[in-house]
């Protein structure tokens, strides 16, 4: 109930996408890179394609929190193509059971014009990260398809890591951290093949080795395989991050969980959206108070 009240208040304060974007630009607290997948389908182990995209609340709740706090979201994905949400995520159960909040959220997302024309990650990589204060990667199954192995995202993540800039990822989003491996495609292939020897070798030098983090848990993924995907993924996100060298922490199935370790903020699944958004905005605000040249970790 408390989560529903908080979410209701969050969307009641400001709703129109255009107004929110104008507010962010006028406040000028900084730009936040919002990284999305270009994939519209997920390939399952049997070869079938599951229609997917970002999870509606995992994207909208933190993006609105950012705008409300005075930050400007900048959307980017590998191909610069239009993105959409996973149809399964357009459900009131992810909004405290409130159908009105769901519909308001849909209108909010539809009002984000730049979401239809995101930047490419290559252009962000070429530009550099100096104009960004943070980064968010929402979930949905789509990041499994392309973000894990995207070389431009890998460069961007390493730059954010080296600069100690706040980096937040929710649900399946944390798997995108694997792109910062030296050979992300080889690591992905080893995961699919179950080659544990190759995984240990390919994980060497990962910037996030030893970080505490969370991600969509194995029991949650198994539930999704049965009740949503009607098929099996090639590997579980929690296993992939552990194989890369992360210390993965997960809570009881469908229980909100957020883990903060140095500049990294991760959240377990859709029901962690409000806690994740609050933690991310707080970290950005604290980061802005840290004197230049001082570590924020």
Buried (B, 14 or more C-beta within 10 A) or exposed (E): EEBBEBBBEBBEEBBEBEEBBEBBEEBEBBBBBBBBBBBBBBBBEEEEEBEBBBBBBBBBBBBBBBBBBBBBBBBBBBBBBEBBBBEBBBBBEBBBBBEEBBEBBBEBBEBBEBBEEBBBBBEBBEEEBEEBBBBBBBBBBBBBBBBBBBBBBBBBBBBBBEEBBBBBBBBBBBBBBBBBBEBBBBBBBBBEEEBEEBBEEBBEEBBBEEBBBBBBBBBBBBBBBEEBBEBBBBBBBBBBBBBBBBBBBBBEBBEBBBBBBBBBBBBBBBBBBBBBBBBBBBBBBEBBEEEEEEEBE
